[in-house]
């Protein structure tokens, strides 16, 4: 494993981070003990960056992290999110339902997150799917800054979504709110507006966290498009187009790399990306993906070829 500094902070994150939502939502088919074993396996493989949200499994993701790393708090970087009021709205699930970012709610939610995580501080608290209104909300950001001053939160970021997009929200969060990180859905097939954030991120020293890096499993040697927990739901037409484009990417399997590893190396070529958040539901897949940082880097010419293929949509008709 290799590590990178997150923005201009003191945080050092593993280049491969773990998205915890697949272990804590209905997508998970194992037990809590199975999930804990996978979290600890990730740590043993060098992963120190774990990303969840308070709404994931209605707090289950945070509880799992608390059980896994409560005694090793200084050894891991814990990132969570606030914004969906699942306490009062059963329909709030991180995609839809009531959103709240008023001062009283944010403080309440942070205290509950601290309890579930079994810690006195959160390394990275992210505003979950900010709107333009919330990015402009001075009271929200003052509350977050107060939580930092109290030592309950070390750094503050923003997580865009739930779908691909939200360019203006992302740029504004970096430029006017000094977001430590910006978490975005980004993969070789869905690079806009994500790729437009990299230059801004370097200018404002923001770390770009990459989510859904394997495009619902298409870029991970799978034969089917993963469902369950991903948003938006993928149509059959999208799946056919994505699989056709993957056929044009076989050349990136350099020196024995799997497709999943090669995709990760492409994202890590970007200086603004400290960590790519992978989804893994078994130890073998986790081991494969965690080995990616040690694989050889792409040359600039190869990255340029990937950009050209994206521009041409791999010569595949758009769905």
N, C-alpha and C positions, 0 to 999 in steps of 0.2 A: 504494500500500500504506500501511496505517496500522499503528502499533505500540502495544503495551500492556505495562505492567509485569507481570511474573509474580509474583503474590502480594506479599510484602514484600521481594523480592530485588532485586538490581541488574540482573537479566536483563530485556531488552526484546525481546519476541517479536512477530513479524509476526502480524497478526490472522488471516491465512491461513497455516497451517503445512502441511508436506507429510508425509504418511504414506509411508514408504519401502517398506513391505512389498510393495506391488504390483509394485515394480521388482526385487525380490530373491528372490521365491519362484516357484513353478511357474506362478503367475498371469501372469507376464511372458512375452511372446512375442517381445520384441526382444533385441538383443545388449547386452553390457555397455556398449558405446560409446553405444548408443541411450539406455540408462538414465542414463549420465553426462551426456549432452547435455540430458536432461530436468531433471536436478538443477541443472545450470548455468543452464538457462532459467528455472527457478523463482527462482534467486538473482537473475538479471537483472530479474525481475519484482517484486523486493522481498522475496521470501520469505527469512527468515533462520532460521526454526525448522524443523528436520528431525528427525523422530521415527522410530526403528527399534527393533529388539530384537536381542540377540546371537543369538537362535535363528532369526531371519528368514533363510532361505536358508542356515542353518548358518554364519552370520557374513558372508554376502555383502552384506547391507544395510550393515553397518558398513564393510566393505571399499570399497564404492562411495562412501560418504561420505568416507572417508579419501582416496580418489583424487580426488574432486571438490573437496574443500576443505582438503586437508592444508596447502596454502600460504597459506590465508586463515583461519587458525583463529580469530582474534579477530573475524572478521566474521560468524560464524554461531553459532547455538545448537544444539548437538548433544545429542539426548536418546536414551538407549538403555535397555535393560532387562536384568535378571538374574533367574534363577529356574528355567529349564528346562535340565536337564543333557543337552544334546545331544552333549556330548563323550563320554559313556559310554553313552548310550541313543539308538540310531538312531531310535526312535519318538518322541522328544521333539520336538515341532513347534510349541510355543506354544499348543496346545489340549489335548493329552494327552501322556502320557509322564512320565518321572521329573522331579520338582521337587526342587531342593536350595537351601537358603538358610542352610546352616551357614557358620560364619566362614571355614573353609578354602576351601570352594567359592566363596563370594562373592569372596574375594580373588583366587583363581585366575581366575575368570571376568572380573573387572574388568581384570586385567592383560592378558588376551587381547583384551578389547574395546579397550583403549588401543592395543595393537599394530595391530589391524585399522583403527582410526580414524586411526592415524598422528598421535596427539596425546599430550600429557602429562597431560591432564585431560578429564573428562567434565562437561559443563555440568549435565546432569540425569540422574541414575541412578534408574531406577524399579524398584521391586519388582514383578515380573511376576506378576500374578494372586495377590495375597496371600490366604491363608486367615486365619481368626480365630486359628489357632495361630501363624502367622507374625507377625501384627500384635502378638500378646502376647509374642513372643520377644525378650526384652531383649538377648540375645547378638547377634541379627541387627542390631538398631538401633544397638547399641554399635559393631559392626563398621562399619556404614555411617558412623557419626559419626567413627570413626577414619580412614576413607578420606577424609573431608572434611578432617580435621585435617592429613592428609599432602598435601593439595592435589591428590589424584587425582580427587576428585569435588567439584563445587562445591555442588550441591544434590541432595536426595533426595525422590523422590515415590513414588506407587503407581499401578499400572495395574490397574483392576478388570476381571474377565472370567474366562473367555473370553466368557461369555454376559451378557446384561443381568441386573442384579441386584446382589447383594453390598452391600446397604445398610449393614449393621452394620460390615463390614470398612472401608468407605469412611469412615464417620463416625468410627470409632475411629482410623483412620490420621491423620485431621485433628486430632482432639481430643487424642489421647495421644502421637502420634509427631511432630506438627508437620510433616506432609507438605507440602512446598513446592507440589506439584501432585497432583491426582487426575485420572487419565485414565479417561474413562467412555464406553461406547457410548451414544449419545444422538442422537435425531433427532425430528422432529415427530410420528412415529407411535409412538415408544418413549421416553416421557418419564419413566417411573417405573422405578427409584427416583431417576433422575438429577436431576429437578427439586427433590427434597428435599435435595440436597447444596448448593444455591446459598447458602442462608441460613447454613449452617454454614461454608461456605467463606469468606464475607465476614467472619464473626466471627473465624475463625482465620487469615485472610489466606492462604488456599490458592487457587491457580489451578486452575480446572476446564478440562481439555483435552477437547474433544469429538471422539469417534471415530465412524466410519461415519455422518457427518452427512447423507448422502443416501440412507440406508436401502436399501443394495444397489442404488443407482442409480435407484430409483423417484422420488426427489425431485430428479432431475437430468435431466429431460426424456427419459429413456430409455423404450423401449417394452417392455423385458424386464428381469427381475430378474437382477442380476449374481450369478454363482456364482464359485467358485474363490477360496479364501482367506478367505471370510467364514464366521463361526460365530455362531449355528447355521445349518445349511443351511435354506433357506426352502422351505416346502411350496407346492404349487400353490394351496392355499386361502389361505395367507398372501399370496401374490402377488396373487390376485384381490381380496382385501380391500384391500391397500395401493393398488392401482391405482384402485379405486373411491374410496378416500379422497382420493387425489391430485386426482381430478376436482373435489372440493369445495375445493381449494386454489388454483384458478386465479386467484382474486381477489388473491393476494399478489404477482402479477407486476406490480409498480408501475413505471410510467414506463420501460417497456422492459426491466425485469429479466427474466432467465431464471428458471425455477423453481429451478435450482441456486443462483443468486445470492441469490434471495429467502430460501431456506432458511438460507443462511449469515448473512444479515442478522438473521434471527429469533434465531439462537443468540448472535450478537454483541450483541444487546440486553442480555444478561445481563452485569452488571458483573463477576461472578466469572470470566468466560471470557476469558482472554488470547488464546487461539488456537484455531481450529478446524482439525483435521487432515484435509485433503482427500485424495482418491485421484484421480490423473490419470495416464493412460497416453499422452497425446499433448499436443503443444504448444498446440493450439487450445483444448482443454478447460482446460488450465492457465491460459491467458490469460483465458478467460472467468471462471473462479473467482477468480483473483487480482484481477479488477476489482471484485469484490463490495464491498470496504470503501468504495469511493468512491461507491457508490449511496446513495440517500437512506435515512435511518433510518425504521423503523416508528414510528408514534405509539403511545402507551400504549394507546389504545382498540383499535388493531389487534392488539396483543399479547394484550389481554384477549379479543378475538374468537377468536384462535388457541387460547387456553386453553379457551374454551367449546366450540369445535369438538372439541378433544381429549377433553373431558369427555363429549361426546355420541358420540364415535367417528365424527364426521362423518355421523351418522345411517346408518351402514353396519353391517349385522349382523356380529357378530364370528365369525371363522372357528372 
